[in-house]
């Protein structure tokens, strides 16, 4: 059973820079055909200083963490028992290519269902820009299957 004493635990924070090439690749991979997400001229014409960051791309950037397994290590979770639960976000401001973003994840909740057969870990991550402005709050639920 996962130890609920870890609720509220901060996970390693990190900074990453949004790269235009990765944004273009993401747009292509997700079938985005709006040139605002792939063409800098179109982005500027639409009022953006550079290519805008689609909200869901922030989850990709979160994987840039230097310790992506930190939560599993802290909680002693075997990756073979992990299922993806859900993701969500509250978007506060637009980020753009070239921005340096700070990710500050923490464990917001741990709970069980089905008599402990399934345990859930809710991770919430604050994303801010270099000026400290809140860009988004990411929520990700990891499901752990128990025997």
Backbone as JSON, one array per atom type, in Angstrom:
{
  "sequence": "XXXXXXXXXXXXXXXXXXXXXXXXXXXXXXXXXXXXXXXXXXXXXXXXXXXXXXXXXXXXXXXXXXXXXXXXXXXXXXXXXXXXXXXXXXXXXXXXXXXXXXXXXXXXXXXXXXXXXXXXXXXXXXXXXXXXXXXXXXXXXXXXXXX",
  "N": [[0.85, -1.18, 0.0], [0.46, 2.24, -0.74], [2.1, 4.9, 0.91], [0.37, 7.29, 2.6], [1.51, 9.41, 3.88], [3.07, 10.78, 2.19], [1.55, 12.6, 0.85], [1.39, 15.83, -0.35], [4.09, 16.05, -0.67], [6.88, 17.57, -2.17], [8.17, 17.22, -5.41], [11.16, 16.95, -7.45], [11.84, 20.15, -8.71], [12.2, 21.83, -11.86], [13.68, 23.58, -14.67], [12.91, 24.3, -18.08], [13.43, 25.02, -21.53], [11.3, 26.16, -24.09], [11.32, 24.82, -27.24], [11.2, 25.79, -30.61], [11.34, 23.94, -32.74], [10.5, 21.55, -31.57], [7.87, 22.23, -30.99], [6.81, 22.49, -33.58], [7.1, 19.84, -34.46], [5.38, 18.54, -32.63], [2.94, 19.71, -33.37], [2.68, 18.63, -35.94], [2.63, 15.88, -35.32], [0.25, 15.71, -33.91], [-1.62, 16.35, -35.74], [-2.26, 18.99, -36.16], [-3.36, 21.63, -38.1], [-3.38, 24.35, -38.22], [-1.59, 27.11, -39.17], [-0.5, 28.85, -37.31], [0.7, 27.4, -35.32], [2.92, 26.33, -36.5], [4.26, 28.04, -38.2], [6.24, 30.81, -37.94], [5.78, 33.38, -38.96], [3.0, 33.4, -39.4], [2.21, 33.04, -36.76], [3.09, 35.45, -35.58], [1.54, 37.25, -37.05], [-0.88, 36.64, -36.0], [-0.69, 37.8, -33.58], [1.07, 36.77, -31.7], [4.25, 36.59, -30.03], [5.98, 34.62, -30.82], [5.98, 31.13, -31.85], [3.05, 29.73, -30.46], [2.49, 27.81, -27.44], [0.75, 24.87, -27.39], [-1.77, 23.89, -25.03], [-1.69, 21.11, -24.18], [0.91, 20.41, -24.77], [2.46, 21.08, -22.65], [2.48, 18.89, -20.94], [4.21, 17.21, -22.3], [6.57, 18.67, -22.05], [6.89, 18.44, -19.32], [7.96, 15.96, -19.07], [10.61, 16.39, -19.44], [11.9, 16.49, -17.1], [14.74, 16.15, -14.99], [14.67, 13.98, -13.33], [12.6, 11.87, -14.02], [11.44, 9.62, -12.86], [11.08, 10.18, -10.21], [8.76, 10.35, -8.52], [7.77, 7.71, -8.58], [9.98, 6.4, -7.46], [10.09, 7.58, -4.88], [7.67, 6.67, -3.8], [7.94, 3.96, -4.04], [6.98, 2.51, -6.25], [6.41, -0.02, -8.58], [7.06, 0.11, -11.94], [5.9, -1.69, -13.69], [3.41, -2.13, -12.71], [1.93, 0.09, -13.21], [-0.63, 2.2, -14.45], [-1.89, 4.6, -16.77], [-3.84, 7.17, -15.58], [-5.49, 9.79, -15.73], [-5.31, 13.07, -17.25], [-5.23, 16.6, -16.82], [-5.7, 20.14, -17.0], [-5.37, 23.55, -15.91], [-5.32, 26.42, -17.56], [-3.58, 29.4, -17.5], [-2.1, 31.46, -18.76], [-0.59, 32.27, -21.92], [2.17, 30.5, -23.27], [5.24, 30.63, -25.12], [7.39, 29.72, -27.91], [10.81, 29.68, -27.08], [10.46, 30.6, -24.5], [11.44, 30.23, -21.1], [10.45, 27.85, -18.88], [9.3, 26.98, -15.62], [8.82, 24.06, -13.79], [7.02, 22.79, -11.13], [6.37, 20.16, -9.45], [4.17, 18.28, -7.25], [2.97, 15.86, -4.9], [-0.36, 15.57, -4.66], [-2.47, 14.01, -3.76], [-3.26, 10.75, -2.48], [-4.95, 7.8, -2.82], [-7.16, 4.93, -2.43], [-9.08, 2.43, -4.21], [-11.58, -0.11, -4.77], [-11.12, -1.87, -2.61], [-8.39, -1.55, -2.18], [-7.22, -2.7, -4.36], [-6.7, -1.06, -6.47], [-4.68, 1.76, -6.51], [-4.34, 5.28, -6.34], [-2.48, 8.05, -7.44], [-2.3, 11.42, -7.3], [-0.75, 13.9, -9.02], [0.17, 17.24, -8.98], [1.22, 19.97, -10.86], [2.75, 23.06, -10.89], [3.26, 25.47, -13.36], [5.37, 27.98, -14.3], [6.52, 31.08, -15.79], [9.67, 32.71, -16.68], [9.45, 35.13, -15.38], [7.97, 34.5, -13.23], [5.28, 34.36, -13.56], [2.19, 32.68, -13.47], [1.59, 30.08, -15.61], [0.27, 27.62, -16.07], [-1.57, 24.98, -14.4], [-0.99, 21.72, -13.97], [-2.51, 18.5, -13.89], [-2.13, 15.15, -13.08], [-3.0, 11.79, -12.96], [-1.87, 8.82, -11.65], [-2.29, 5.37, -11.79], [-2.03, 2.55, -9.75], [-1.81, -0.85, -9.94], [-2.6, -3.42, -7.74], [-1.82, -6.66, -6.4]],
  "CA": [[0.0, 0.0, 0.0], [1.22, 3.49, -0.81], [2.11, 5.63, 2.18], [-0.29, 8.59, 2.43], [2.33, 10.48, 4.47], [3.73, 11.51, 1.09], [0.66, 13.63, 0.3], [1.97, 17.15, -0.16], [5.54, 16.03, -0.92], [7.38, 18.23, -3.38], [9.06, 16.45, -6.27], [12.18, 17.87, -7.96], [11.46, 21.2, -9.65], [13.19, 22.0, -12.92], [13.4, 24.55, -15.73], [13.16, 23.86, -19.45], [13.15, 26.04, -22.54], [10.43, 25.71, -25.17], [12.02, 24.88, -28.52], [10.29, 25.91, -31.75], [11.34, 22.68, -33.51], [9.65, 20.56, -30.87], [6.48, 22.65, -31.17], [6.41, 22.11, -34.94], [6.96, 18.37, -34.48], [4.18, 18.22, -31.88], [1.8, 20.09, -34.21], [2.57, 17.63, -37.01], [2.26, 14.59, -34.73], [-1.13, 15.75, -33.42], [-2.51, 16.69, -36.85], [-2.63, 20.42, -36.11], [-3.13, 22.24, -39.41], [-3.37, 25.81, -38.08], [-0.2, 27.55, -39.34], [-0.05, 29.6, -36.12], [1.5, 26.49, -34.5], [4.08, 25.82, -37.23], [4.88, 29.1, -39.0], [6.46, 31.99, -37.08], [5.13, 34.56, -39.58], [1.57, 33.28, -39.1], [2.05, 33.25, -35.32], [3.22, 36.89, -35.33], [0.37, 37.89, -37.65], [-2.01, 36.38, -35.08], [-0.47, 38.55, -32.34], [1.99, 36.07, -30.8], [5.65, 36.97, -30.24], [6.64, 33.43, -31.38], [5.01, 30.03, -31.91], [2.4, 29.48, -29.17], [2.56, 26.46, -26.88], [-0.57, 24.29, -27.14], [-1.86, 23.48, -23.62], [-1.3, 19.73, -23.91], [2.35, 20.27, -24.93], [3.09, 21.23, -21.33], [2.71, 17.55, -20.4], [5.44, 16.72, -22.94], [7.69, 19.37, -21.41], [7.06, 17.93, -17.96], [8.8, 14.77, -19.17], [12.01, 16.84, -19.48], [12.44, 16.45, -15.74], [15.98, 15.36, -14.86], [14.37, 12.75, -12.57], [11.21, 11.55, -14.34], [10.93, 8.53, -12.02], [11.18, 10.61, -8.8], [7.56, 10.0, -7.77], [7.74, 6.25, -8.42], [11.04, 6.05, -6.51], [9.67, 8.01, -3.54], [6.56, 5.84, -3.32], [8.26, 2.54, -4.2], [6.04, 1.94, -7.22], [6.97, -0.81, -9.68], [6.48, 0.62, -13.18], [5.12, -2.75, -14.33], [2.05, -2.1, -12.14], [1.39, 1.44, -13.41], [-1.54, 2.55, -15.55], [-2.15, 6.03, -16.89], [-5.2, 7.48, -15.16], [-6.02, 10.89, -16.51], [-4.58, 14.33, -17.2], [-6.05, 17.79, -16.99], [-4.95, 21.35, -16.73], [-5.98, 24.87, -15.87], [-4.4, 27.26, -18.32], [-3.7, 30.79, -17.04], [-1.47, 32.39, -19.69], [0.04, 31.63, -23.08], [3.62, 30.39, -23.34], [5.68, 30.66, -26.52], [8.73, 29.21, -28.22], [11.85, 30.52, -26.5], [10.21, 30.85, -23.08], [11.94, 29.29, -20.1], [9.36, 27.53, -17.96], [9.65, 26.24, -14.4], [7.83, 23.05, -13.4], [7.11, 22.48, -9.7], [5.39, 19.1, -9.16], [4.01, 17.77, -5.89], [1.94, 14.83, -4.74], [-1.52, 16.25, -4.08], [-3.37, 13.07, -3.09], [-3.06, 9.31, -2.64], [-6.14, 7.14, -2.31], [-7.37, 3.59, -2.97], [-10.43, 1.99, -4.57], [-11.73, -1.56, -4.95], [-10.49, -2.56, -1.49], [-6.94, -1.46, -2.28], [-6.72, -3.31, -5.6], [-6.21, 0.06, -7.27], [-4.3, 2.95, -5.76], [-4.26, 6.44, -7.22], [-1.6, 9.13, -7.01], [-2.56, 12.65, -8.02], [0.38, 14.83, -9.05], [-0.18, 18.57, -9.47], [2.44, 20.68, -11.22], [2.64, 24.49, -11.24], [4.16, 25.89, -14.43], [5.52, 29.43, -14.32], [7.53, 31.54, -16.74], [10.87, 33.27, -16.06], [9.06, 36.26, -14.54], [7.19, 33.98, -12.11], [3.85, 34.4, -13.91], [1.58, 31.35, -13.55], [1.17, 29.7, -16.96], [-0.72, 26.54, -16.01], [-1.54, 23.99, -13.33], [-1.2, 20.41, -14.58], [-2.94, 17.43, -12.99], [-1.95, 13.83, -13.68], [-3.3, 10.7, -12.04], [-1.22, 7.54, -11.91], [-3.01, 4.26, -11.16], [-1.16, 1.43, -9.42], [-2.56, -2.11, -9.77], [-2.06, -4.3, -6.69], [-2.22, -8.08, -6.51]],
  "C": [[0.89, 1.25, 0.0], [1.04, 4.28, 0.48], [1.53, 7.03, 1.98], [0.47, 9.73, 3.12], [3.02, 11.31, 3.39], [2.81, 12.53, 0.43], [1.26, 14.99, 0.65], [3.46, 17.21, -0.46], [5.87, 16.72, -2.23], [8.31, 17.27, -4.12], [10.06, 17.44, -6.88], [11.64, 18.86, -8.99], [12.56, 21.32, -10.7], [12.73, 23.08, -13.9], [13.66, 23.9, -17.08], [12.78, 24.99, -20.4], [12.33, 25.43, -23.66], [11.15, 25.91, -26.5], [11.0, 24.87, -29.67], [10.21, 24.61, -32.55], [10.46, 21.62, -32.88], [8.18, 20.92, -31.0], [5.98, 22.27, -32.56], [6.19, 20.59, -35.05], [5.68, 17.94, -33.78], [2.93, 18.54, -32.71], [1.59, 19.06, -35.32], [2.06, 16.3, -36.45], [0.8, 14.55, -34.28], [-2.12, 16.18, -34.51], [-2.98, 18.13, -36.84], [-2.33, 21.05, -37.46], [-3.19, 23.76, -39.38], [-1.92, 26.29, -38.17], [0.34, 28.37, -38.17], [0.88, 28.74, -35.27], [2.76, 25.98, -35.2], [4.87, 26.91, -37.95], [5.01, 30.37, -38.16], [5.79, 33.24, -37.65], [3.64, 34.55, -39.28], [1.31, 33.53, -37.61], [2.11, 34.75, -34.99], [2.02, 37.66, -35.89], [-0.87, 37.72, -36.77], [-1.8, 37.05, -33.72], [0.45, 37.88, -31.33], [3.42, 36.54, -31.06], [6.49, 35.84, -30.87], [5.58, 32.34, -31.45], [4.38, 29.82, -30.54], [2.53, 28.02, -28.74], [1.14, 25.94, -26.67], [-0.63, 23.77, -25.7], [-1.35, 22.07, -23.34], [0.2, 19.51, -24.07], [3.08, 20.41, -23.6], [3.34, 19.87, -20.68], [3.96, 16.92, -21.02], [6.66, 17.37, -22.29], [7.94, 18.86, -20.01], [7.94, 16.67, -17.96], [10.28, 15.11, -19.3], [12.65, 16.83, -18.1], [13.73, 15.64, -15.69], [15.78, 14.07, -14.07], [12.91, 12.35, -12.83], [10.6, 10.44, -13.47], [10.89, 8.91, -10.54], [9.96, 10.19, -7.98], [7.49, 8.5, -7.53], [8.79, 5.8, -7.41], [10.63, 6.39, -5.08], [8.61, 7.07, -2.96], [6.83, 4.35, -3.44], [7.33, 1.83, -5.17], [6.82, 1.21, -8.32], [6.28, -0.37, -10.97], [5.63, -0.42, -13.9], [3.68, -2.78, -13.84], [1.32, -0.79, -12.42], [0.48, 1.51, -14.63], [-1.67, 4.07, -15.58], [-3.6, 6.27, -16.52], [-5.81, 8.56, -16.03], [-5.09, 12.1, -16.39], [-5.57, 15.46, -17.38], [-5.2, 18.99, -16.68], [-5.86, 22.54, -16.61], [-4.94, 25.79, -16.49], [-4.63, 28.71, -17.93], [-3.14, 31.81, -18.02], [-0.8, 31.6, -20.81], [1.56, 31.61, -22.91], [3.98, 30.3, -24.82], [7.06, 30.03, -26.67], [9.75, 30.21, -27.68], [11.67, 30.8, -25.04], [10.91, 29.8, -22.22], [10.83, 29.1, -19.08], [9.89, 26.72, -16.78], [8.49, 25.32, -14.04], [8.07, 22.68, -11.94], [6.03, 21.45, -9.35], [5.34, 18.75, -7.67], [2.93, 16.7, -5.9], [0.78, 15.47, -3.99], [-2.46, 15.3, -3.35], [-2.94, 11.64, -3.4], [-4.3, 8.66, -2.04], [-6.3, 5.79, -3.0], [-8.84, 3.37, -3.3], [-10.4, 0.48, -4.71], [-10.97, -2.33, -3.87], [-8.97, -2.56, -1.55], [-6.36, -2.09, -3.53], [-6.16, -2.26, -6.56], [-5.88, 1.22, -6.34], [-4.03, 4.07, -6.76], [-3.34, 7.48, -6.6], [-1.88, 10.32, -7.91], [-1.36, 13.57, -7.88], [-0.12, 16.14, -9.65], [1.12, 19.32, -9.71], [2.1, 22.12, -11.58], [3.69, 24.79, -12.31], [4.18, 27.41, -14.46], [6.57, 29.81, -15.36], [8.69, 32.19, -15.98], [10.57, 34.45, -15.14], [8.24, 35.81, -13.33], [5.69, 33.98, -12.36], [3.33, 32.97, -14.07], [1.06, 31.11, -14.97], [0.07, 28.65, -16.9], [-0.53, 25.71, -14.73], [-1.93, 22.66, -13.98], [-1.63, 19.41, -13.52], [-2.78, 16.11, -13.73], [-2.2, 12.77, -12.62], [-2.64, 9.43, -12.53], [-1.99, 6.48, -11.13], [-2.02, 3.12, -10.94], [-2.06, 0.21, -9.17], [-1.86, -2.95, -8.71], [-2.59, -5.71, -6.87], [-3.37, -8.39, -5.57]]
}
